[in-house]
Amino acid sequence: SNSYLVTPIVSTPPAGNACGLLVQQTVVAQWYNSQIYPFTQVAVTYQNTGTKPITGVSFAMSNIDQIWGVDSVNGRYKLPSWFPTIAPGQFYSFGYIIKSNAVGTLIPTVTCP
């Protein structure tokens, strides 16, 4: 029988092309309410490391006590209406307070045209 070894061809986009989002979370402060419940204040910075504008970033996070600099839509936090796009090389920052002794898990859904 004739059999061929087929090597799959994987298309890899050029480095730095299209969508690229770097998320940095920095602990600003930590404290306990009533000496029992831990709270952490976090500063978040998005950086567009790609070559295309990012027209949407959203994420969900539980145990948020307060959050600012983002809009809340259907249980997800997204870029505010007054800052809808992150241009290549540009940064956007916001913050939150979480009922936890560590930063929250932030897994963004990113939209590029």
N, CA, C and O atoms as CSV, one atom per row, in Angstrom:
chain,resi,resn,atom,element,x,y,z
A,1,SER,N,N,0.842,-1.192,0.000
A,1,SER,CA,C,0.000,0.000,0.000
A,1,SER,C,C,0.874,1.237,0.000
A,1,SER,O,O,1.961,1.244,0.578
A,2,ASN,N,N,0.405,2.256,-0.634
A,2,ASN,CA,C,1.130,3.522,-0.652
A,2,ASN,C,C,0.664,4.388,0.518
A,2,ASN,O,O,-0.511,4.739,0.621
A,3,SER,N,N,1.591,4.716,1.379
A,3,SER,CA,C,1.234,5.599,2.488
A,3,SER,C,C,2.218,6.748,2.517
A,3,SER,O,O,3.413,6.571,2.279
A,4,TYR,N,N,1.713,7.890,2.802
A,4,TYR,CA,C,2.540,9.093,2.837
A,4,TYR,C,C,2.511,9.692,4.230
A,4,TYR,O,O,1.482,9.712,4.906
A,5,LEU,N,N,3.640,10.163,4.625
A,5,LEU,CA,C,3.689,10.884,5.890
A,5,LEU,C,C,3.302,12.332,5.598
A,5,LEU,O,O,4.008,13.039,4.879
A,6,VAL,N,N,2.192,12.758,6.152
A,6,VAL,CA,C,1.711,14.116,5.914
A,6,VAL,C,C,2.087,14.987,7.106
A,6,VAL,O,O,1.675,14.731,8.237
A,7,THR,N,N,2.864,16.003,6.834
A,7,THR,CA,C,3.252,16.938,7.886
A,7,THR,C,C,2.310,18.136,7.839
A,7,THR,O,O,2.253,18.839,6.830
A,8,PRO,N,N,1.576,18.371,8.915
A,8,PRO,CA,C,0.663,19.516,8.899
A,8,PRO,C,C,1.439,20.827,8.809
A,8,PRO,O,O,2.499,20.984,9.415
A,9,ILE,N,N,0.895,21.747,8.054
A,9,ILE,CA,C,1.504,23.065,7.924
A,9,ILE,C,C,0.749,24.017,8.847
A,9,ILE,O,O,-0.452,24.237,8.692
A,10,VAL,N,N,1.464,24.566,9.790
A,10,VAL,CA,C,0.852,25.477,10.749
A,10,VAL,C,C,1.215,26.895,10.353
A,10,VAL,O,O,2.390,27.245,10.238
A,11,SER,N,N,0.196,27.694,10.148
A,11,SER,CA,C,0.423,29.086,9.775
A,11,SER,C,C,0.626,29.911,11.041
A,11,SER,O,O,-0.263,30.007,11.887
A,12,THR,N,N,1.797,30.498,11.154
A,12,THR,CA,C,2.103,31.318,12.319
A,12,THR,C,C,2.157,32.779,11.892
A,12,THR,O,O,2.972,33.144,11.045
A,13,PRO,N,N,1.298,33.621,12.466
A,13,PRO,CA,C,1.349,35.032,12.085
A,13,PRO,C,C,2.668,35.660,12.516
A,13,PRO,O,O,3.270,35.226,13.498
A,14,PRO,N,N,3.117,36.676,11.792
A,14,PRO,CA,C,4.366,37.339,12.157
A,14,PRO,C,C,4.313,37.883,13.583
A,14,PRO,O,O,3.261,38.308,14.061
A,15,ALA,N,N,5.450,37.863,14.243
A,15,ALA,CA,C,5.510,38.338,15.628
A,15,ALA,C,C,5.054,39.789,15.702
A,15,ALA,O,O,5.414,40.613,14.862
A,16,GLY,N,N,4.262,40.083,16.717
A,16,GLY,CA,C,3.826,41.456,16.927
A,16,GLY,C,C,2.710,41.885,16.004
A,16,GLY,O,O,2.311,43.050,16.009
A,17,ASN,N,N,2.200,40.958,15.213
A,17,ASN,CA,C,1.160,41.320,14.257
A,17,ASN,C,C,-0.216,41.235,14.902
A,17,ASN,O,O,-0.433,40.457,15.831
A,18,ALA,N,N,-1.138,42.038,14.400
A,18,ALA,CA,C,-2.546,41.985,14.781
A,18,ALA,C,C,-2.758,42.248,16.267
A,18,ALA,O,O,-2.210,43.197,16.827
A,19,CYS,N,N,-3.565,41.390,16.900
A,19,CYS,CA,C,-3.978,41.640,18.287
A,19,CYS,C,C,-2.874,41.278,19.270
A,19,CYS,O,O,-2.279,40.204,19.183
A,20,GLY,N,N,-2.610,42.168,20.190
A,20,GLY,CA,C,-1.684,41.863,21.269
A,20,GLY,C,C,-2.058,42.685,22.481
A,20,GLY,O,O,-2.043,43.915,22.431
A,21,LEU,N,N,-2.397,42.007,23.585
A,21,LEU,CA,C,-2.768,42.722,24.808
A,21,LEU,C,C,-1.930,42.210,25.965
A,21,LEU,O,O,-1.926,41.016,26.266
A,22,LEU,N,N,-1.218,43.126,26.612
A,22,LEU,CA,C,-0.472,42.801,27.824
A,22,LEU,C,C,-1.280,43.311,29.009
A,22,LEU,O,O,-1.682,44.475,29.034
A,23,VAL,N,N,-1.521,42.441,29.994
A,23,VAL,CA,C,-2.277,42.807,31.188
A,23,VAL,C,C,-1.336,42.752,32.381
A,23,VAL,O,O,-0.732,41.715,32.656
A,24,GLN,N,N,-1.212,43.874,33.092
A,24,GLN,CA,C,-0.386,43.919,34.302
A,24,GLN,C,C,-1.274,44.262,35.487
A,24,GLN,O,O,-2.025,45.237,35.454
A,25,GLN,N,N,-1.179,43.444,36.544
A,25,GLN,CA,C,-1.932,43.701,37.770
A,25,GLN,C,C,-0.931,43.972,38.895
A,25,GLN,O,O,-0.009,43.189,39.124
A,26,THR,N,N,-1.127,45.089,39.589
A,26,THR,CA,C,-0.226,45.490,40.666
A,26,THR,C,C,-1.022,45.690,41.946
A,26,THR,O,O,-2.029,46.397,41.951
A,27,VAL,N,N,-0.570,45.068,43.033
A,27,VAL,CA,C,-1.228,45.257,44.329
A,27,VAL,C,C,-0.879,46.646,44.858
A,27,VAL,O,O,0.294,46.995,44.991
A,28,VAL,N,N,-1.917,47.434,45.160
A,28,VAL,CA,C,-1.744,48.783,45.693
A,28,VAL,C,C,-1.790,48.755,47.218
A,28,VAL,O,O,-0.992,49.420,47.878
A,29,ALA,N,N,-2.726,47.981,47.778
A,29,ALA,CA,C,-2.894,47.920,49.232
A,29,ALA,C,C,-3.624,46.634,49.598
A,29,ALA,O,O,-4.353,46.058,48.791
A,30,GLN,N,N,-3.410,46.200,50.836
A,30,GLN,CA,C,-4.121,45.036,51.372
A,30,GLN,C,C,-4.496,45.320,52.813
A,30,GLN,O,O,-3.729,45.935,53.552
A,31,TRP,N,N,-5.692,44.867,53.214
A,31,TRP,CA,C,-6.136,45.086,54.585
A,31,TRP,C,C,-7.205,44.060,54.936
A,31,TRP,O,O,-7.685,43.312,54.083
A,32,TYR,N,N,-7.562,44.048,56.211
A,32,TYR,CA,C,-8.618,43.168,56.700
A,32,TYR,C,C,-9.734,44.015,57.286
A,32,TYR,O,O,-9.484,44.946,58.052
A,33,ASN,N,N,-10.987,43.681,56.917
A,33,ASN,CA,C,-12.146,44.304,57.545
A,33,ASN,C,C,-12.540,43.459,58.747
A,33,ASN,O,O,-12.631,42.235,58.654
A,34,SER,N,N,-12.771,44.112,59.864
A,34,SER,CA,C,-13.141,43.416,61.106
A,34,SER,C,C,-12.103,42.367,61.480
A,34,SER,O,O,-12.425,41.377,62.136
A,35,GLN,N,N,-10.861,42.582,61.065
A,35,GLN,CA,C,-9.751,41.670,61.337
A,35,GLN,C,C,-9.977,40.264,60.788
A,35,GLN,O,O,-9.257,39.332,61.146
A,36,ILE,N,N,-10.982,40.108,59.914
A,36,ILE,CA,C,-11.323,38.767,59.431
A,36,ILE,C,C,-11.233,38.658,57.917
A,36,ILE,O,O,-10.601,37.743,57.389
A,37,TYR,N,N,-11.878,39.608,57.211
A,37,TYR,CA,C,-12.060,39.471,55.766
A,37,TYR,C,C,-10.971,40.209,55.000
A,37,TYR,O,O,-10.823,41.421,55.154
A,38,PRO,N,N,-10.203,39.495,54.173
A,38,PRO,CA,C,-9.124,40.162,53.432
A,38,PRO,C,C,-9.656,40.938,52.225
A,38,PRO,O,O,-10.580,40.501,51.540
A,39,PHE,N,N,-9.049,42.095,51.989
A,39,PHE,CA,C,-9.353,42.908,50.811
A,39,PHE,C,C,-8.039,43.295,50.153
A,39,PHE,O,O,-7.040,43.532,50.832
A,40,THR,N,N,-8.046,43.357,48.828
A,40,THR,CA,C,-6.866,43.756,48.075
A,40,THR,C,C,-7.271,44.798,47.042
A,40,THR,O,O,-8.211,44.591,46.274
A,41,GLN,N,N,-6.552,45.927,47.029
A,41,GLN,CA,C,-6.766,46.940,45.995
A,41,GLN,C,C,-5.728,46.719,44.906
A,41,GLN,O,O,-4.539,46.565,45.185
A,42,VAL,N,N,-6.194,46.704,43.658
A,42,VAL,CA,C,-5.345,46.345,42.526
A,42,VAL,C,C,-5.421,47.422,41.441
A,42,VAL,O,O,-6.502,47.908,41.110
A,43,ALA,N,N,-4.265,47.782,40.899
A,43,ALA,CA,C,-4.201,48.650,39.723
A,43,ALA,C,C,-3.930,47.766,38.516
A,43,ALA,O,O,-3.017,46.942,38.533
A,44,VAL,N,N,-4.728,47.942,37.470
A,44,VAL,CA,C,-4.596,47.132,36.258
A,44,VAL,C,C,-4.212,48.040,35.094
A,44,VAL,O,O,-4.783,49.117,34.923
A,45,THR,N,N,-3.246,47.602,34.299
A,45,THR,CA,C,-2.881,48.333,33.089
A,45,THR,C,C,-2.953,47.387,31.898
A,45,THR,O,O,-2.365,46.306,31.902
A,46,TYR,N,N,-3.688,47.824,30.878
A,46,TYR,CA,C,-3.692,47.143,29.590
A,46,TYR,C,C,-2.692,47.863,28.693
A,46,TYR,O,O,-2.624,49.092,28.704
A,47,GLN,N,N,-1.920,47.114,27.920
A,47,GLN,CA,C,-1.073,47.720,26.895
A,47,GLN,C,C,-1.314,46.992,25.583
A,47,GLN,O,O,-1.275,45.763,25.530
A,48,ASN,N,N,-1.564,47.753,24.530
A,48,ASN,CA,C,-1.713,47.171,23.201
A,48,ASN,C,C,-0.316,46.955,22.629
A,48,ASN,O,O,0.363,47.908,22.249
A,49,THR,N,N,0.108,45.686,22.570
A,49,THR,CA,C,1.442,45.348,22.077
A,49,THR,C,C,1.410,44.900,20.616
A,49,THR,O,O,2.438,44.518,20.057
A,50,GLY,N,N,0.227,44.950,20.001
A,50,GLY,CA,C,0.095,44.530,18.613
A,50,GLY,C,C,0.181,45.697,17.650
A,50,GLY,O,O,0.562,46.808,18.016
A,51,THR,N,N,-0.185,45.413,16.410
A,51,THR,CA,C,-0.118,46.432,15.362
A,51,THR,C,C,-1.495,46.939,14.956
A,51,THR,O,O,-1.600,47.867,14.154
A,52,LYS,N,N,-2.542,46.346,15.495
A,52,LYS,CA,C,-3.903,46.782,15.187
A,52,LYS,C,C,-4.541,47.380,16.435
A,52,LYS,O,O,-4.184,47.005,17.552
A,53,PRO,N,N,-5.484,48.310,16.258
A,53,PRO,CA,C,-6.194,48.842,17.418
A,53,PRO,C,C,-7.053,47.758,18.070
A,53,PRO,O,O,-7.609,46.899,17.385
A,54,ILE,N,N,-7.154,47.806,19.382
A,54,ILE,CA,C,-8.030,46.903,20.126
A,54,ILE,C,C,-9.328,47.664,20.364
A,54,ILE,O,O,-9.341,48.706,21.019
A,55,THR,N,N,-10.426,47.126,19.819
A,55,THR,CA,C,-11.706,47.823,19.910
A,55,THR,C,C,-12.593,47.267,21.014
A,55,THR,O,O,-13.722,47.724,21.193
A,56,GLY,N,N,-12.095,46.291,21.749
A,56,GLY,CA,C,-12.867,45.752,22.859
A,56,GLY,C,C,-12.033,44.838,23.725
A,56,GLY,O,O,-11.279,44.000,23.230
A,57,VAL,N,N,-12.178,45.011,25.039
A,57,VAL,CA,C,-11.595,44.087,26.012
A,57,VAL,C,C,-12.659,43.890,27.080
A,57,VAL,O,O,-13.199,44.863,27.607
A,58,SER,N,N,-12.965,42.638,27.402
A,58,SER,CA,C,-13.920,42.393,28.480
A,58,SER,C,C,-13.454,41.203,29.304
A,58,SER,O,O,-12.715,40.342,28.826
A,59,PHE,N,N,-13.905,41.175,30.560
A,59,PHE,CA,C,-13.572,40.061,31.444
A,59,PHE,C,C,-14.634,39.956,32.520
A,59,PHE,O,O,-15.368,40.909,32.781
A,60,ALA,N,N,-14.710,38.796,33.137
A,60,ALA,CA,C,-15.578,38.585,34.290
A,60,ALA,C,C,-14.689,38.268,35.482
A,60,ALA,O,O,-13.645,37.634,35.335
A,61,MET,N,N,-15.106,38.712,36.664
A,61,MET,CA,C,-14.326,38.431,37.872
A,61,MET,C,C,-15.287,38.398,39.052
A,61,MET,O,O,-16.151,39.263,39.188
A,62,SER,N,N,-15.127,37.393,39.897
A,62,SER,CA,C,-15.998,37.291,41.065
A,62,SER,C,C,-15.362,37.984,42.266
A,62,SER,O,O,-14.168,38.284,42.270
A,63,ASN,N,N,-16.173,38.229,43.270
A,63,ASN,CA,C,-15.746,38.818,44.546
A,63,ASN,C,C,-15.254,40.259,44.434
A,63,ASN,O,O,-14.482,40.719,45.275
A,64,ILE,N,N,-15.704,40.980,43.388
A,64,ILE,CA,C,-15.353,42.394,43.270
A,64,ILE,C,C,-16.145,43.182,44.310
A,64,ILE,O,O,-17.364,43.039,44.407
A,65,ASP,N,N,-15.454,44.006,45.079
A,65,ASP,CA,C,-16.111,44.879,46.052
A,65,ASP,C,C,-16.384,46.243,45.423
A,65,ASP,O,O,-17.492,46.768,45.526
A,66,GLN,N,N,-15.372,46.813,44.773
A,66,GLN,CA,C,-15.506,48.071,44.031
A,66,GLN,C,C,-14.642,47.968,42.782
A,66,GLN,O,O,-13.614,47.291,42.771
A,67,ILE,N,N,-15.083,48.660,41.723
A,67,ILE,CA,C,-14.286,48.703,40.500
A,67,ILE,C,C,-14.530,50.046,39.834
A,67,ILE,O,O,-15.640,50.576,39.875
A,68,TRP,N,N,-13.488,50.593,39.220
A,68,TRP,CA,C,-13.626,51.902,38.576
A,68,TRP,C,C,-12.800,51.933,37.296
A,68,TRP,O,O,-11.801,51.228,37.157
A,69,GLY,N,N,-13.256,52.782,36.356
A,69,GLY,CA,C,-12.543,52.936,35.091
A,69,GLY,C,C,-12.964,51.964,34.011
A,69,GLY,O,O,-12.399,51.966,32.918
A,70,VAL,N,N,-13.959,51.125,34.307
A,70,VAL,CA,C,-14.507,50.213,33.307
A,70,VAL,C,C,-16.029,50.246,33.416
A,70,VAL,O,O,-16.576,50.626,34.452
A,71,ASP,N,N,-16.706,49.846,32.343
A,71,ASP,CA,C,-18.161,49.738,32.353
A,71,ASP,C,C,-18.550,48.298,32.663
A,71,ASP,O,O,-17.872,47.359,32.248
A,72,SER,N,N,-19.652,48.133,33.399
A,72,SER,CA,C,-20.172,46.805,33.703
A,72,SER,C,C,-21.365,46.530,32.790
A,72,SER,O,O,-22.353,47.263,32.809
A,73,VAL,N,N,-21.265,45.463,31.989
A,73,VAL,CA,C,-22.324,45.107,31.047
A,73,VAL,C,C,-22.585,43.608,31.142
A,73,VAL,O,O,-21.719,42.794,30.818
A,74,ASN,N,N,-23.779,43.256,31.586
A,74,ASN,CA,C,-24.185,41.841,31.663
A,74,ASN,C,C,-23.169,40.976,32.407
A,74,ASN,O,O,-22.841,39.875,31.965
A,75,GLY,N,N,-22.677,41.474,33.528
A,75,GLY,CA,C,-21.770,40.686,34.357
A,75,GLY,C,C,-20.328,40.679,33.894
A,75,GLY,O,O,-19.488,39.994,34.478
A,76,ARG,N,N,-20.033,41.440,32.842
A,76,ARG,CA,C,-18.654,41.538,32.365
A,76,ARG,C,C,-18.202,42.986,32.447
A,76,ARG,O,O,-19.005,43.912,32.340
A,77,TYR,N,N,-16.914,43.162,32.636
A,77,TYR,CA,C,-16.332,44.500,32.715
A,77,TYR,C,C,-15.621,44.792,31.403
A,77,TYR,O,O,-14.822,43.985,30.927
A,78,LYS,N,N,-15.918,45.967,30.815
A,78,LYS,CA,C,-15.372,46.287,29.498
A,78,LYS,C,C,-14.828,47.698,29.476
A,78,LYS,O,O,-15.050,48.481,30.399
A,79,LEU,N,N,-14.104,48.013,28.396
A,79,LEU,CA,C,-13.586,49.366,28.229
A,79,LEU,C,C,-14.739,50.356,28.308
A,79,LEU,O,O,-15.821,50.080,27.790
A,80,PRO,N,N,-14.530,51.501,28.945
A,80,PRO,CA,C,-15.622,52.471,29.089
A,80,PRO,C,C,-15.984,53.114,27.749
A,80,PRO,O,O,-15.179,53.141,26.818
A,81,SER,N,N,-17.202,53.626,27.677
A,81,SER,CA,C,-17.691,54.224,26.428
A,81,SER,C,C,-16.840,55.414,26.001
A,81,SER,O,O,-16.752,55.719,24.812
A,82,TRP,N,N,-16.212,56.086,26.964
A,82,TRP,CA,C,-15.388,57.254,26.627
A,82,TRP,C,C,-13.964,56.872,26.217
A,82,TRP,O,O,-13.183,57.743,25.833
A,83,PHE,N,N,-13.616,55.595,26.293
A,83,PHE,CA,C,-12.290,55.120,25.866
A,83,PHE,C,C,-12.492,53.774,25.168
A,83,PHE,O,O,-12.084,52.735,25.688
A,84,PRO,N,N,-13.126,53.795,23.981
A,84,PRO,CA,C,-13.537,52.527,23.362
A,84,PRO,C,C,-12.429,51.756,22.658
A,84,PRO,O,O,-12.590,50.567,22.382
A,85,THR,N,N,-11.301,52.411,22.361
A,85,THR,CA,C,-10.248,51.777,21.566
A,85,THR,C,C,-8.883,52.020,22.194
A,85,THR,O,O,-8.586,53.124,22.648
A,86,ILE,N,N,-8.045,50.963,22.214
A,86,ILE,CA,C,-6.652,51.106,22.642
A,86,ILE,C,C,-5.799,51.006,21.382
A,86,ILE,O,O,-5.712,49.944,20.766
A,87,ALA,N,N,-5.176,52.110,21.006
A,87,ALA,CA,C,-4.353,52.144,19.797
A,87,ALA,C,C,-3.058,51.359,20.021
A,87,ALA,O,O,-2.663,51.148,21.167
A,88,PRO,N,N,-2.393,50.925,18.950
A,88,PRO,CA,C,-1.105,50.232,19.102
A,88,PRO,C,C,-0.131,51.062,19.934
A,88,PRO,O,O,0.065,52.250,19.677
A,89,GLY,N,N,0.478,50.422,20.936
A,89,GLY,CA,C,1.427,51.099,21.810
A,89,GLY,C,C,0.793,51.848,22.963
A,89,GLY,O,O,1.494,52.293,23.872
A,90,GLN,N,N,-0.529,51.993,22.939
A,90,GLN,CA,C,-1.210,52.783,23.965
A,90,GLN,C,C,-1.535,51.936,25.201
A,90,GLN,O,O,-1.640,50.711,25.130
A,91,PHE,N,N,-1.691,52.632,26.337
A,91,PHE,CA,C,-2.028,52.002,27.611
A,91,PHE,C,C,-3.427,52.432,28.045
A,91,PHE,O,O,-3.916,53.485,27.636
A,92,TYR,N,N,-4.069,51.606,28.878
A,92,TYR,CA,C,-5.294,52.013,29.565
A,92,TYR,C,C,-5.245,51.410,30.963
A,92,TYR,O,O,-4.916,50.234,31.121
A,93,SER,N,N,-5.569,52.207,31.976
A,93,SER,CA,C,-5.493,51.731,33.361
A,93,SER,C,C,-6.828,51.888,34.070
A,93,SER,O,O,-7.593,52.812,33.795
A,94,PHE,N,N,-7.094,50.957,34.995
A,94,PHE,CA,C,-8.280,51.029,35.850
A,94,PHE,C,C,-7.949,50.323,37.156
A,94,PHE,O,O,-6.834,49.832,37.325
A,95,GLY,N,N,-8.894,50.266,38.075
A,95,GLY,CA,C,-8.601,49.640,39.357
A,95,GLY,C,C,-9.802,48.941,39.948
A,95,GLY,O,O,-10.941,49.166,39.538
A,96,TYR,N,N,-9.527,48.086,40.921
A,96,TYR,CA,C,-10.617,47.420,41.631
A,96,TYR,C,C,-10.165,47.025,43.031
A,96,TYR,O,O,-8.974,46.973,43.337
A,97,ILE,N,N,-11.163,46.748,43.869
A,97,ILE,CA,C,-10.938,46.174,45.195
A,97,ILE,C,C,-11.659,44.834,45.208
A,97,ILE,O,O,-12.843,44.749,44.881
A,98,ILE,N,N,-10.932,43.793,45.588
A,98,ILE,CA,C,-11.485,42.442,45.592
A,98,ILE,C,C,-11.476,41.901,47.015
A,98,ILE,O,O,-10.571,42.186,47.800
A,99,LYS,N,N,-12.506,41.110,47.331
A,99,LYS,CA,C,-12.578,40.447,48.635
A,99,LYS,C,C,-11.709,39.196,48.566
A,99,LYS,O,O,-12.203,38.089,48.350
A,100,SER,N,N,-10.408,39.395,48.754
A,100,SER,CA,C,-9.441,38.310,48.616
A,100,SER,C,C,-8.100,38.805,49.135
A,100,SER,O,O,-7.902,40.007,49.312
A,101,ASN,N,N,-7.180,37.877,49.379
A,101,ASN,CA,C,-5.834,38.285,49.787
A,101,ASN,C,C,-4.868,38.259,48.606
A,101,ASN,O,O,-3.652,38.279,48.793
A,102,ALA,N,N,-5.417,38.213,47.380
A,102,ALA,CA,C,-4.580,38.198,46.176
A,102,ALA,C,C,-5.337,38.866,45.036
A,102,ALA,O,O,-6.542,39.102,45.131
A,103,VAL,N,N,-4.620,39.168,43.956
A,103,VAL,CA,C,-5.275,39.750,42.785
A,103,VAL,C,C,-6.265,38.739,42.209
A,103,VAL,O,O,-6.120,37.532,42.402
A,104,GLY,N,N,-7.267,39.247,41.502
A,104,GLY,CA,C,-8.243,38.376,40.870
A,104,GLY,C,C,-7.694,37.771,39.591
A,104,GLY,O,O,-6.714,38.259,39.028
A,105,THR,N,N,-8.340,36.701,39.136
A,105,THR,CA,C,-7.980,36.082,37.866
A,105,THR,C,C,-8.642,36.875,36.750
A,105,THR,O,O,-9.868,36.951,36.675
A,106,LEU,N,N,-7.831,37.460,35.889
A,106,LEU,CA,C,-8.341,38.308,34.811
A,106,LEU,C,C,-7.976,37.662,33.481
A,106,LEU,O,O,-6.822,37.695,33.053
A,107,ILE,N,N,-8.982,37.073,32.835
A,107,ILE,CA,C,-8.786,36.440,31.526
A,107,ILE,C,C,-9.588,37.252,30.515
A,107,ILE,O,O,-10.807,37.107,30.429
A,108,PRO,N,N,-8.908,38.109,29.746
A,108,PRO,CA,C,-9.643,39.018,28.873
A,108,PRO,C,C,-10.076,38.381,27.553
A,108,PRO,O,O,-9.394,37.519,27.000
A,109,THR,N,N,-11.229,38.836,27.071
A,109,THR,CA,C,-11.653,38.565,25.704
A,109,THR,C,C,-11.329,39.821,24.909
A,109,THR,O,O,-11.826,40.902,25.222
A,110,VAL,N,N,-10.497,39.681,23.882
A,110,VAL,CA,C,-9.973,40.835,23.148
A,110,VAL,C,C,-10.564,40.861,21.741
A,110,VAL,O,O,-10.648,39.831,21.072
A,111,THR,N,N,-10.972,42.048,21.304
A,111,THR,CA,C,-11.521,42.227,19.963
A,111,THR,C,C,-10.630,43.162,19.161
A,111,THR,O,O,-10.307,44.267,19.595
A,112,CYS,N,N,-10.237,42.686,17.968
A,112,CYS,CA,C,-9.489,43.509,17.017
A,112,CYS,C,C,-10.242,43.465,15.696
A,112,CYS,O,O,-10.748,42.408,15.319
A,113,PRO,N,N,-10.330,44.581,14.984
A,113,PRO,CA,C,-11.033,44.557,13.701
A,113,PRO,C,C,-10.255,43.748,12.655
A,113,PRO,O,O,-10.701,43.623,11.514
